[in-house]
Amino acid sequence: MYKLSNVIVKPLQNFKYVKPVVMEYVLNGKRKTWNMLAVHKAVCILLYNSTREVMIFVKQFRPAVYINKIPEGDRVGVIDTEKYPINLGITIELCAGIVDKNVSLQQLAVEEIEEECNYKVSPNKLEKIITYRSEVTKLGSVQHLFYCEVTDEMKLNSAPQEEDLEVVEMSLSEVKEFISQRDCCTTPILLFSVIWFFNNKYKK
């Protein structure tokens, strides 16, 4: 269960994972500038447990989603968490992680699967779906999407290493219902990967 308190919104001073930059350029003879963020590349993995026919996602609190659910006039300074509860920022996402090591993308992906979802898989179990660009107006970051089929026998007995994540399993009918919502608190790549799965892996 998540508990949110002591929320304060203020300008960013130190940049750890994002770096604001301005690009100046000339396009068709016109001088232009563009504000953007330099960020890490990432890997994302759609996990499907064939033993029980469920998809495996992660649930977590996303501050950016939370703050954008709050009216602009209430986004500065101390946030009233009674008025704006934590569920406004809870998302359902694919297992994912940034590319921050000098190893293969497949190796990074299997490490994220073990860390977040508690399954032990080998890199050769991964199927590459696509490489795409995320949020092209401000980020343009490179994202690598994989598919991985797991079984109950591959699940570890220990608890997942990520304390702020909750592993969520959905039956295929629940997944279809989830992505059919009018307001779906998830990412575009989860929606894409699920549709890819039903078109390519589960034609029943």
N, CA and C atoms as a LAMMPS dump frame, in Angstrom:
ITEM: TIMESTEP
0
ITEM: NUMBER OF ATOMS
612
ITEM: BOX BOUNDS ff ff ff
-5.0000000000000000e+02 5.0000000000000000e+02
-5.0000000000000000e+02 5.0000000000000000e+02
-5.0000000000000000e+02 5.0000000000000000e+02
ITEM: ATOMS id mol type element x y z
1 1 1 N 0.839 -1.19 0
2 1 2 C 0 0 0
3 1 3 C 0.877 1.244 0
4 2 1 N 0.499 2.215 -0.808
5 2 2 C 1.27 3.445 -0.91
6 2 3 C 0.737 4.497 0.058
7 3 1 N 1.657 5.295 0.611
8 3 2 C 1.289 6.403 1.483
9 3 3 C 2.073 7.628 1.051
10 4 1 N 1.372 8.719 0.788
11 4 2 C 2.002 9.937 0.282
12 4 3 C 1.852 11.06 1.29
13 5 1 N 2.939 11.806 1.528
14 5 2 C 2.886 12.944 2.455
15 5 3 C 4.029 13.898 2.158
16 6 1 N 3.964 15.086 2.745
17 6 2 C 5.036 16.09 2.656
18 6 3 C 5.462 16.38 1.216
19 7 1 N 4.489 16.615 0.347
20 7 2 C 4.775 16.885 -1.06
21 7 3 C 5.028 18.377 -1.263
22 8 1 N 6.169 18.714 -1.848
23 8 2 C 6.528 20.101 -2.15
24 8 3 C 7.014 20.164 -3.595
25 9 1 N 6.52 21.137 -4.351
26 9 2 C 6.946 21.323 -5.734
27 9 3 C 7.795 22.582 -5.824
28 10 1 N 8.993 22.467 -6.386
29 10 2 C 9.91 23.606 -6.493
30 10 3 C 10.801 23.433 -7.72
31 11 1 N 11.488 24.49 -8.156
32 11 2 C 12.364 24.384 -9.327
33 11 3 C 13.475 23.365 -9.11
34 12 1 N 13.864 22.696 -10.198
35 12 2 C 14.919 21.688 -10.135
36 12 3 C 16.283 22.362 -10.126
37 13 1 N 17.12 21.979 -9.163
38 13 2 C 18.45 22.578 -9.033
39 13 3 C 19.547 21.648 -9.546
40 14 1 N 19.526 20.411 -9.111
41 14 2 C 20.554 19.447 -9.505
42 14 3 C 19.942 18.384 -10.406
43 15 1 N 20.608 18.075 -11.499
44 15 2 C 20.066 17.165 -12.489
45 15 3 C 20.808 15.833 -12.438
46 16 1 N 20.092 14.759 -12.091
47 16 2 C 20.712 13.439 -12.004
48 16 3 C 20.395 12.585 -13.226
49 17 1 N 19.114 12.46 -13.545
50 17 2 C 18.713 11.589 -14.641
51 17 3 C 18.268 12.351 -15.886
52 18 1 N 17.984 13.651 -15.749
53 18 2 C 17.593 14.465 -16.897
54 18 3 C 18.469 15.704 -16.945
55 19 1 N 18.712 16.186 -18.142
56 19 2 C 19.549 17.366 -18.321
57 19 3 C 18.853 18.319 -19.289
58 20 1 N 18.313 19.444 -18.796
59 20 2 C 17.672 20.411 -19.692
60 20 3 C 18.706 21.059 -20.618
61 21 1 N 18.405 21.097 -21.898
62 21 2 C 19.29 21.73 -22.874
63 21 3 C 18.455 22.547 -23.862
64 22 1 N 19.11 23.496 -24.519
65 22 2 C 18.483 24.292 -25.571
66 22 3 C 19.247 24.056 -26.864
67 23 1 N 18.538 23.704 -27.91
68 23 2 C 19.159 23.511 -29.222
69 23 3 C 18.821 24.706 -30.105
70 24 1 N 19.85 25.325 -30.646
71 24 2 C 19.674 26.421 -31.595
72 24 3 C 19.998 25.904 -32.99
73 25 1 N 19.154 26.255 -33.972
74 25 2 C 19.372 25.736 -35.32
75 25 3 C 18.676 26.62 -36.351
76 26 1 N 19.02 26.398 -37.611
77 26 2 C 18.379 27.092 -38.722
78 26 3 C 17.672 26.049 -39.573
79 27 1 N 16.374 26.228 -39.783
80 27 2 C 15.568 25.296 -40.564
81 27 3 C 14.864 26.061 -41.677
82 28 1 N 15.148 25.682 -42.903
83 28 2 C 14.574 26.37 -44.065
84 28 3 C 14.805 27.876 -44.015
85 29 1 N 16.012 28.256 -43.588
86 29 2 C 16.379 29.66 -43.558
87 29 3 C 15.907 30.428 -42.342
88 30 1 N 15.195 29.774 -41.436
89 30 2 C 14.675 30.44 -40.239
90 30 3 C 15.429 29.958 -39.005
91 31 1 N 15.879 30.919 -38.203
92 31 2 C 16.572 30.571 -36.966
93 31 3 C 15.553 30.148 -35.912
94 32 1 N 15.824 29.026 -35.244
95 32 2 C 14.893 28.496 -34.254
96 32 3 C 15.637 28.033 -33.008
97 33 1 N 14.91 27.902 -31.914
98 33 2 C 15.435 27.288 -30.691
99 33 3 C 14.416 26.276 -30.187
100 34 1 N 14.919 25.26 -29.477
101 34 2 C 14.024 24.215 -28.949
102 34 3 C 14.531 23.758 -27.586
103 35 1 N 13.65 23.805 -26.601
104 35 2 C 13.979 23.316 -25.263
105 35 3 C 13.697 21.816 -25.185
106 36 1 N 14.63 21.082 -24.598
107 36 2 C 14.427 19.636 -24.493
108 36 3 C 15.222 19.072 -23.324
109 37 1 N 15.034 17.774 -23.088
110 37 2 C 15.709 17.078 -21.999
111 37 3 C 16.58 15.96 -22.556
112 38 1 N 17.829 15.932 -22.132
113 38 2 C 18.716 14.824 -22.486
114 38 3 C 18.583 13.743 -21.415
115 39 1 N 18.23 12.528 -21.82
116 39 2 C 17.978 11.448 -20.868
117 39 3 C 18.657 10.162 -21.344
118 40 1 N 18.667 9.156 -20.472
119 40 2 C 19.235 7.85 -20.809
120 40 3 C 18.35 7.103 -21.814
121 41 1 N 18.958 6.199 -22.552
122 41 2 C 18.2 5.207 -23.308
123 41 3 C 17.559 4.235 -22.312
124 42 1 N 16.633 3.406 -22.793
125 42 2 C 15.948 2.498 -21.873
126 42 3 C 15.572 1.198 -22.563
127 43 1 N 15.351 0.177 -21.746
128 43 2 C 14.788 -1.091 -22.211
129 43 3 C 13.436 -1.295 -21.534
130 44 1 N 12.478 -1.852 -22.285
131 44 2 C 11.153 -2.177 -21.755
132 44 3 C 10.838 -3.616 -22.14
133 45 1 N 10.148 -4.316 -21.26
134 45 2 C 9.874 -5.734 -21.521
135 45 3 C 8.411 -6.064 -21.239
136 46 1 N 7.737 -6.612 -22.248
137 46 2 C 6.403 -7.166 -22.046
138 46 3 C 6.567 -8.601 -21.574
139 47 1 N 6.078 -8.893 -20.376
140 47 2 C 6.214 -10.223 -19.782
141 47 3 C 4.886 -10.967 -19.828
142 48 1 N 4.945 -12.208 -20.291
143 48 2 C 3.76 -13.059 -20.347
144 48 3 C 4.069 -14.39 -19.684
145 49 1 N 3.283 -14.732 -18.662
146 49 2 C 3.431 -16.012 -17.973
147 49 3 C 2.502 -17.022 -18.642
148 50 1 N 3.099 -17.962 -19.377
149 50 2 C 2.306 -18.929 -20.132
150 50 3 C 1.713 -20.026 -19.253
151 51 1 N 2.247 -20.194 -18.051
152 51 2 C 1.697 -21.203 -17.139
153 51 3 C 0.266 -20.859 -16.764
154 52 1 N 0.055 -19.603 -16.434
155 52 2 C -1.271 -19.16 -15.978
156 52 3 C -1.941 -18.187 -16.94
157 53 1 N -1.311 -17.96 -18.098
158 53 2 C -1.838 -17.055 -19.125
159 53 3 C -2.163 -15.677 -18.547
160 54 1 N -1.145 -15.07 -17.954
161 54 2 C -1.298 -13.718 -17.408
162 54 3 C -0.154 -12.842 -17.913
163 55 1 N -0.432 -11.558 -18.037
164 55 2 C 0.617 -10.588 -18.315
165 55 3 C 1.093 -9.988 -17
166 56 1 N 2.369 -9.648 -16.975
167 56 2 C 2.984 -9.157 -15.745
168 56 3 C 3.426 -7.714 -15.959
169 57 1 N 2.884 -6.825 -15.14
170 57 2 C 3.216 -5.408 -15.204
171 57 3 C 3.721 -4.947 -13.846
172 58 1 N 4.117 -3.681 -13.781
173 58 2 C 4.485 -3.093 -12.494
174 58 3 C 3.607 -1.874 -12.238
175 59 1 N 3.23 -1.733 -10.993
176 59 2 C 2.455 -0.573 -10.551
177 59 3 C 3.376 0.305 -9.713
178 60 1 N 3.356 1.609 -9.984
179 60 2 C 4.21 2.501 -9.217
180 60 3 C 3.678 3.927 -9.222
181 61 1 N 4.194 4.718 -8.297
182 61 2 C 3.828 6.133 -8.202
183 61 3 C 4.75 6.949 -9.095
184 62 1 N 4.149 7.749 -9.982
185 62 2 C 4.903 8.603 -10.889
186 62 3 C 4.608 10.075 -10.56
187 63 1 N 5.583 10.796 -9.999
188 63 2 C 5.354 12.199 -9.638
189 63 3 C 4.868 13.059 -10.799
190 64 1 N 5.395 12.843 -12.007
191 64 2 C 4.986 13.669 -13.147
192 64 3 C 3.517 13.445 -13.502
193 65 1 N 3.051 12.204 -13.395
194 65 2 C 1.641 11.907 -13.635
195 65 3 C 0.792 12.543 -12.544
196 66 1 N 1.247 12.411 -11.314
197 66 2 C 0.529 12.981 -10.167
198 66 3 C 0.353 14.487 -10.321
199 67 1 N 1.437 15.199 -10.605
200 67 2 C 1.38 16.653 -10.645
201 67 3 C 0.514 17.149 -11.793
202 68 1 N 0.469 16.376 -12.887
203 68 2 C -0.348 16.794 -14.022
204 68 3 C -1.824 16.469 -13.854
205 69 1 N -2.178 15.764 -12.789
206 69 2 C -3.582 15.556 -12.451
207 69 3 C -4.098 16.673 -11.537
208 70 1 N -3.196 17.542 -11.088
209 70 2 C -3.544 18.628 -10.172
210 70 3 C -3.71 19.919 -10.966
211 71 1 N -4.752 20.725 -10.703
212 71 2 C -4.911 22.004 -11.403
213 71 3 C -3.669 22.881 -11.248
214 72 1 N -3.337 23.654 -12.287
215 72 2 C -2.102 24.433 -12.294
216 72 3 C -1.972 25.354 -11.088
217 73 1 N -3.052 25.917 -10.641
218 73 2 C -3.001 26.84 -9.511
219 73 3 C -2.603 26.195 -8.201
220 74 1 N -2.739 24.882 -8.11
221 74 2 C -2.411 24.159 -6.875
222 74 3 C -1.11 23.367 -6.98
223 75 1 N -0.321 23.581 -8.027
224 75 2 C 0.884 22.779 -8.254
225 75 3 C 2.149 23.345 -7.624
226 76 1 N 2.081 24.503 -7.01
227 76 2 C 3.278 25.159 -6.485
228 76 3 C 3.309 25.071 -4.969
229 77 1 N 4.508 24.804 -4.431
230 77 2 C 4.659 24.762 -2.977
231 77 3 C 4.144 23.467 -2.392
232 78 1 N 3.578 23.549 -1.204
233 78 2 C 3.085 22.364 -0.497
234 78 3 C 1.781 21.882 -1.129
235 79 1 N 1.719 20.597 -1.441
236 79 2 C 0.537 20.004 -2.063
237 79 3 C -0.337 19.357 -0.995
238 80 1 N -1.62 19.624 -1.053
239 80 2 C -2.588 19.042 -0.122
240 80 3 C -2.881 17.603 -0.555
241 81 1 N -2.279 16.642 0.133
242 81 2 C -2.443 15.241 -0.26
243 81 3 C -3.78 14.642 0.168
244 82 1 N -4.511 15.359 1.003
245 82 2 C -5.877 14.928 1.308
246 82 3 C -6.782 15.266 0.126
247 83 1 N -6.567 16.44 -0.427
248 83 2 C -7.348 16.882 -1.586
249 83 3 C -6.912 16.152 -2.846
250 84 1 N -5.603 15.906 -2.947
251 84 2 C -5.041 15.237 -4.122
252 84 3 C -4.313 13.967 -3.676
253 85 1 N -5.034 12.857 -3.539
254 85 2 C -4.449 11.616 -3
255 85 3 C -3.476 10.962 -3.976
256 86 1 N -2.722 10.034 -3.45
257 86 2 C -1.647 9.393 -4.212
258 86 3 C -2.143 8.623 -5.428
259 87 1 N -3.368 8.129 -5.398
260 87 2 C -3.853 7.32 -6.515
261 87 3 C -3.88 8.093 -7.836
262 88 1 N -3.83 9.428 -7.766
263 88 2 C -3.778 10.23 -8.986
264 88 3 C -2.497 9.971 -9.776
265 89 1 N -1.456 9.529 -9.086
266 89 2 C -0.172 9.317 -9.743
267 89 3 C 0.243 7.87 -9.881
268 90 1 N -0.668 6.933 -9.635
269 90 2 C -0.344 5.509 -9.746
270 90 3 C -0.526 5.044 -11.193
271 91 1 N 0.501 4.423 -11.733
272 91 2 C 0.454 3.946 -13.114
273 91 3 C 0.679 2.436 -13.181
274 92 1 N 0.233 1.858 -14.282
275 92 2 C 0.544 0.472 -14.63
276 92 3 C 1.472 0.53 -15.836
277 93 1 N 2.641 -0.117 -15.732
278 93 2 C 3.651 -0.001 -16.78
279 93 3 C 4.306 -1.347 -17.077
280 94 1 N 5.073 -1.359 -18.147
281 94 2 C 5.923 -2.508 -18.441
282 94 3 C 7.112 -2.516 -17.493
283 95 1 N 7.683 -3.677 -17.286
284 95 2 C 8.98 -3.779 -16.627
285 95 3 C 9.985 -3.02 -17.494
286 96 1 N 10.8 -2.155 -16.872
287 96 2 C 11.691 -1.308 -17.668
288 96 3 C 12.853 -0.804 -16.828
289 97 1 N 13.877 -0.301 -17.52
290 97 2 C 15.026 0.274 -16.829
291 97 3 C 15.896 1.054 -17.795
292 98 1 N 16.727 1.938 -17.257
293 98 2 C 17.59 2.754 -18.103
294 98 3 C 18.836 1.976 -18.522
295 99 1 N 19.399 2.379 -19.643
296 99 2 C 20.644 1.787 -20.137
297 99 3 C 21.796 2.558 -19.503
298 100 1 N 22.341 2.005 -18.431
299 100 2 C 23.392 2.699 -17.684
300 100 3 C 24.603 1.809 -17.402
301 101 1 N 24.694 0.671 -18.123
302 101 2 C 25.828 -0.239 -17.954
303 101 3 C 26.388 -0.616 -19.317
304 102 1 N 27.642 -0.996 -19.345
305 102 2 C 28.289 -1.406 -20.585
306 102 3 C 28.111 -2.909 -20.815
307 103 1 N 26.845 -3.311 -20.914
308 103 2 C 26.493 -4.706 -21.211
309 103 3 C 25.441 -4.689 -22.313
310 104 1 N 25.101 -5.861 -22.828
311 104 2 C 24.118 -5.925 -23.908
312 104 3 C 22.74 -5.486 -23.414
313 105 1 N 21.914 -5.058 -24.348
314 105 2 C 20.545 -4.669 -24.002
315 105 3 C 19.785 -5.851 -23.418
316 106 1 N 20.035 -7.04 -23.962
317 106 2 C 19.363 -8.24 -23.458
318 106 3 C 19.749 -8.518 -22.006
319 107 1 N 21.019 -8.328 -21.682
320 107 2 C 21.465 -8.545 -20.308
321 107 3 C 20.831 -7.531 -19.366
322 108 1 N 20.756 -6.282 -19.794
323 108 2 C 20.087 -5.264 -18.981
324 108 3 C 18.626 -5.633 -18.758
325 109 1 N 17.986 -6.127 -19.808
326 109 2 C 16.573 -6.476 -19.704
327 109 3 C 16.337 -7.606 -18.708
328 110 1 N 17.163 -8.655 -18.755
329 110 2 C 16.952 -9.77 -17.827
330 110 3 C 17.245 -9.343 -16.386
331 111 1 N 18.17 -8.42 -16.202
332 111 2 C 18.431 -7.901 -14.856
333 111 3 C 17.229 -7.128 -14.331
334 112 1 N 16.582 -6.357 -15.195
335 112 2 C 15.384 -5.623 -14.781
336 112 3 C 14.24 -6.579 -14.471
337 113 1 N 14.109 -7.637 -15.253
338 113 2 C 13.052 -8.622 -15.005
339 113 3 C 13.221 -9.253 -13.626
340 114 1 N 14.451 -9.598 -13.284
341 114 2 C 14.703 -10.193 -11.968
342 114 3 C 14.504 -9.175 -10.849
343 115 1 N 14.999 -7.963 -11.047
344 115 2 C 14.942 -6.939 -10.006
345 115 3 C 13.52 -6.476 -9.723
346 116 1 N 12.733 -6.293 -10.788
347 116 2 C 11.393 -5.734 -10.618
348 116 3 C 10.312 -6.793 -10.463
349 117 1 N 10.43 -7.896 -11.2
350 117 2 C 9.331 -8.862 -11.259
351 117 3 C 9.664 -10.234 -10.694
352 118 1 N 10.936 -10.45 -10.349
353 118 2 C 11.337 -11.655 -9.63
354 118 3 C 11.279 -12.934 -10.463
355 119 1 N 11.623 -12.805 -11.742
356 119 2 C 11.754 -13.975 -12.604
357 119 3 C 13.194 -14.082 -13.083
358 120 1 N 13.707 -15.299 -13.099
359 120 2 C 15.068 -15.548 -13.576
360 120 3 C 14.994 -16.053 -15.008
361 121 1 N 15.471 -15.246 -15.942
362 121 2 C 15.435 -15.642 -17.344
363 121 3 C 16.824 -15.459 -17.955
364 122 1 N 17.066 -16.13 -19.058
365 122 2 C 18.334 -15.974 -19.77
366 122 3 C 18.12 -15.011 -20.936
367 123 1 N 19.169 -14.319 -21.361
368 123 2 C 19.023 -13.346 -22.447
369 123 3 C 18.442 -13.926 -23.732
370 124 1 N 18.699 -15.21 -24.003
371 124 2 C 18.187 -15.788 -25.252
372 124 3 C 16.674 -16.032 -25.227
373 125 1 N 16.04 -15.795 -24.09
374 125 2 C 14.58 -15.903 -23.995
375 125 3 C 13.886 -14.641 -24.499
376 126 1 N 14.656 -13.581 -24.688
377 126 2 C 14.079 -12.302 -25.09
378 126 3 C 13.891 -12.226 -26.598
379 127 1 N 12.771 -11.666 -26.998
380 127 2 C 12.495 -11.414 -28.415
381 127 3 C 12.389 -9.907 -28.627
382 128 1 N 13.211 -9.391 -29.515
383 128 2 C 13.171 -7.946 -29.794
384 128 3 C 11.92 -7.618 -30.609
385 129 1 N 11.162 -6.633 -30.151
386 129 2 C 9.97 -6.206 -30.882
387 129 3 C 10.282 -4.999 -31.754
388 130 1 N 10.827 -3.942 -31.12
389 130 2 C 11.057 -2.707 -31.867
390 130 3 C 11.947 -1.767 -31.055
391 131 1 N 12.646 -0.9 -31.76
392 131 2 C 13.312 0.247 -31.148
393 131 3 C 12.557 1.488 -31.606
394 132 1 N 12.226 2.355 -30.684
395 132 2 C 11.392 3.515 -31.004
396 132 3 C 11.907 4.747 -30.266
397 133 1 N 11.282 5.881 -30.501
398 133 2 C 11.649 7.136 -29.844
399 133 3 C 10.526 7.57 -28.919
400 134 1 N 10.895 7.948 -27.714
401 134 2 C 9.918 8.309 -26.686
402 134 3 C 9.732 9.819 -26.619
403 135 1 N 8.469 10.255 -26.557
404 135 2 C 8.113 11.662 -26.361
405 135 3 C 8.993 12.562 -27.226
406 136 1 N 8.7 12.57 -28.527
407 136 2 C 9.603 13.18 -29.505
408 136 3 C 9.705 14.701 -29.407
409 137 1 N 8.781 15.361 -28.713
410 137 2 C 8.869 16.821 -28.628
411 137 3 C 9.897 17.291 -27.611
412 138 1 N 10.044 16.574 -26.494
413 138 2 C 10.945 17.027 -25.434
414 138 3 C 12.084 16.056 -25.132
415 139 1 N 11.905 14.784 -25.465
416 139 2 C 12.919 13.784 -25.121
417 139 3 C 13.605 13.199 -26.352
418 140 1 N 12.827 12.518 -27.184
419 140 2 C 13.406 11.847 -28.342
420 140 3 C 14.339 10.712 -27.971
421 141 1 N 14.19 10.185 -26.759
422 141 2 C 15.119 9.162 -26.271
423 141 3 C 14.872 7.813 -26.942
424 142 1 N 15.939 7.028 -27.059
425 142 2 C 15.863 5.716 -27.699
426 142 3 C 15.376 4.687 -26.683
427 143 1 N 14.331 3.946 -27.05
428 143 2 C 13.76 2.919 -26.194
429 143 3 C 13.758 1.592 -26.955
430 144 1 N 14.138 0.531 -26.266
431 144 2 C 14.192 -0.801 -26.879
432 144 3 C 13.137 -1.691 -26.216
433 145 1 N 12.214 -2.192 -27.014
434 145 2 C 11.117 -3.01 -26.492
435 145 3 C 11.359 -4.484 -26.788
436 146 1 N 11.229 -5.306 -25.736
437 146 2 C 11.396 -6.756 -25.847
438 146 3 C 10.132 -7.472 -25.369
439 147 1 N 9.99 -8.713 -25.837
440 147 2 C 8.95 -9.612 -25.335
441 147 3 C 9.634 -10.801 -24.679
442 148 1 N 9.08 -11.253 -23.555
443 148 2 C 9.651 -12.414 -22.872
444 148 3 C 8.532 -13.272 -22.293
445 149 1 N 8.546 -14.546 -22.656
446 149 2 C 7.584 -15.496 -22.091
447 149 3 C 8.239 -16.216 -20.917
448 150 1 N 7.553 -16.219 -19.79
449 150 2 C 8.073 -16.87 -18.591
450 150 3 C 7.074 -17.92 -18.113
451 151 1 N 7.524 -18.742 -17.159
452 151 2 C 6.658 -19.745 -16.54
453 151 3 C 6.796 -19.641 -15.026
454 152 1 N 5.914 -20.307 -14.324
455 152 2 C 5.991 -20.306 -12.86
456 152 3 C 7.301 -20.909 -12.363
457 153 1 N 7.871 -21.853 -13.121
458 153 2 C 9.127 -22.48 -12.718
459 153 3 C 10.296 -21.492 -12.728
460 154 1 N 10.159 -20.406 -13.445
461 154 2 C 11.229 -19.411 -13.542
462 154 3 C 11.128 -18.342 -12.455
463 155 1 N 10.084 -18.4 -11.652
464 155 2 C 9.885 -17.394 -10.614
465 155 3 C 10.765 -17.695 -9.407
466 156 1 N 11.401 -16.652 -8.875
467 156 2 C 12.277 -16.79 -7.714
468 156 3 C 11.474 -16.739 -6.426
469 157 1 N 12.005 -17.347 -5.383
470 157 2 C 11.314 -17.357 -4.091
471 157 3 C 11.509 -16.066 -3.307
472 158 1 N 12.593 -15.369 -3.566
473 158 2 C 12.873 -14.131 -2.834
474 158 3 C 11.951 -13.012 -3.293
475 159 1 N 11.863 -11.963 -2.478
476 159 2 C 11.021 -10.818 -2.805
477 159 3 C 11.708 -9.955 -3.859
478 160 1 N 10.93 -9.249 -4.709
479 160 2 C 11.536 -8.337 -5.68
480 160 3 C 12.405 -7.298 -4.988
481 161 1 N 13.457 -6.844 -5.68
482 161 2 C 14.404 -5.912 -5.079
483 161 3 C 13.887 -4.482 -5.034
484 162 1 N 12.956 -4.136 -5.9
485 162 2 C 12.428 -2.775 -5.94
486 162 3 C 11.287 -2.634 -4.936
487 163 1 N 11.521 -1.887 -3.849
488 163 2 C 10.518 -1.765 -2.797
489 163 3 C 9.35 -0.872 -3.197
490 164 1 N 9.594 0.089 -4.089
491 164 2 C 8.549 1.037 -4.451
492 164 3 C 7.712 0.574 -5.638
493 165 1 N 7.91 -0.648 -6.069
494 165 2 C 7.132 -1.217 -7.161
495 165 3 C 6.234 -2.332 -6.65
496 166 1 N 5.101 -2.47 -7.276
497 166 2 C 4.205 -3.591 -6.983
498 166 3 C 3.983 -4.371 -8.271
499 167 1 N 4.233 -5.66 -8.233
500 167 2 C 4.015 -6.503 -9.41
501 167 3 C 2.522 -6.771 -9.556
502 168 1 N 2.025 -6.573 -10.767
503 168 2 C 0.601 -6.756 -11.047
504 168 3 C 0.446 -7.797 -12.147
505 169 1 N -0.365 -8.803 -11.889
506 169 2 C -0.68 -9.805 -12.901
507 169 3 C -2.112 -9.602 -13.375
508 170 1 N -2.305 -9.668 -14.687
509 170 2 C -3.644 -9.536 -15.262
510 170 3 C -3.899 -10.696 -16.208
511 171 1 N -5.078 -11.267 -16.11
512 171 2 C -5.487 -12.243 -17.113
513 171 3 C -5.646 -11.513 -18.445
514 172 1 N -5.683 -12.249 -19.525
515 172 2 C -5.781 -11.606 -20.833
516 172 3 C -7.087 -10.847 -20.995
517 173 1 N -8.151 -11.343 -20.409
518 173 2 C -9.416 -10.603 -20.459
519 173 3 C -9.322 -9.317 -19.642
520 174 1 N -8.621 -9.364 -18.525
521 174 2 C -8.423 -8.155 -17.721
522 174 3 C -7.559 -7.135 -18.454
523 175 1 N -6.568 -7.628 -19.187
524 175 2 C -5.719 -6.725 -19.973
525 175 3 C -6.55 -6.008 -21.032
526 176 1 N -7.391 -6.746 -21.729
527 176 2 C -8.241 -6.132 -22.751
528 176 3 C -9.163 -5.085 -22.142
529 177 1 N -9.697 -5.384 -20.981
530 177 2 C -10.565 -4.424 -20.298
531 177 3 C -9.775 -3.186 -19.865
532 178 1 N -8.551 -3.412 -19.377
533 178 2 C -7.711 -2.307 -18.909
534 178 3 C -7.395 -1.331 -20.034
535 179 1 N -6.968 -1.837 -21.193
536 179 2 C -6.57 -0.941 -22.282
537 179 3 C -7.77 -0.338 -23.013
538 180 1 N -8.975 -0.781 -22.67
539 180 2 C -10.183 -0.237 -23.289
540 180 3 C -10.767 0.931 -22.505
541 181 1 N -10.157 1.27 -21.374
542 181 2 C -10.657 2.383 -20.572
543 181 3 C -10.52 3.702 -21.33
544 182 1 N -11.448 4.623 -21.062
545 182 2 C -11.386 5.948 -21.678
546 182 3 C -10.198 6.744 -21.156
547 183 1 N -9.874 6.588 -19.888
548 183 2 C -8.723 7.266 -19.282
549 183 3 C -7.841 6.184 -18.677
550 184 1 N -6.828 5.793 -19.416
551 184 2 C -5.978 4.664 -19.021
552 184 3 C -4.646 5.196 -18.512
553 185 1 N -4.379 5.029 -17.23
554 185 2 C -3.174 5.595 -16.622
555 185 3 C -1.986 4.663 -16.86
556 186 1 N -1.51 4.698 -18.087
557 186 2 C -0.395 3.853 -18.482
558 186 3 C 0.411 4.562 -19.552
559 187 1 N 1.341 3.843 -20.171
560 187 2 C 2.21 4.425 -21.183
561 187 3 C 1.796 3.978 -22.584
562 188 1 N 2.105 4.776 -23.604
563 188 2 C 1.781 4.353 -24.973
564 188 3 C 2.438 3.028 -25.353
565 189 1 N 3.646 2.778 -24.853
566 189 2 C 4.336 1.554 -25.249
567 189 3 C 3.69 0.314 -24.636
568 190 1 N 3.072 0.431 -23.474
569 190 2 C 2.322 -0.703 -22.938
570 190 3 C 1.138 -1.008 -23.848
571 191 1 N 0.418 0.025 -24.257
572 191 2 C -0.725 -0.176 -25.145
573 191 3 C -0.275 -0.827 -26.455
574 192 1 N 0.809 -0.311 -27.025
575 192 2 C 1.333 -0.87 -28.279
576 192 3 C 1.738 -2.333 -28.108
577 193 1 N 2.473 -2.623 -27.031
578 193 2 C 2.999 -3.978 -26.848
579 193 3 C 1.881 -4.993 -26.621
580 194 1 N 0.837 -4.588 -25.932
581 194 2 C -0.291 -5.493 -25.702
582 194 3 C -1.003 -5.805 -27.023
583 195 1 N -1.221 -4.773 -27.823
584 195 2 C -1.847 -4.998 -29.132
585 195 3 C -0.948 -5.882 -29.998
586 196 1 N 0.361 -5.638 -29.951
587 196 2 C 1.317 -6.494 -30.676
588 196 3 C 1.185 -7.94 -30.222
589 197 1 N 1.059 -8.163 -28.929
590 197 2 C 0.933 -9.519 -28.386
591 197 3 C -0.296 -10.221 -28.95
592 198 1 N -1.431 -9.552 -28.915
593 198 2 C -2.658 -10.19 -29.391
594 198 3 C -2.632 -10.418 -30.907
595 199 1 N -1.89 -9.608 -31.624
596 199 2 C -1.787 -9.784 -33.073
597 199 3 C -0.757 -10.837 -33.476
598 200 1 N 0.251 -11.054 -32.636
599 200 2 C 1.376 -11.898 -33.039
600 200 3 C 1.596 -13.152 -32.194
601 201 1 N 1.114 -13.157 -30.96
602 201 2 C 1.42 -14.26 -30.053
603 201 3 C 0.193 -15.021 -29.558
604 202 1 N -0.942 -14.414 -29.597
605 202 2 C -2.114 -15.041 -28.979
606 202 3 C -3.321 -14.856 -29.893
607 203 1 N -3.313 -15.561 -30.98
608 203 2 C -4.395 -15.428 -31.952
609 203 3 C -5.462 -16.484 -31.688
610 204 1 N -6.245 -16.261 -30.634
611 204 2 C -7.31 -17.213 -30.31
612 204 3 C -8.66 -16.533 -30.399
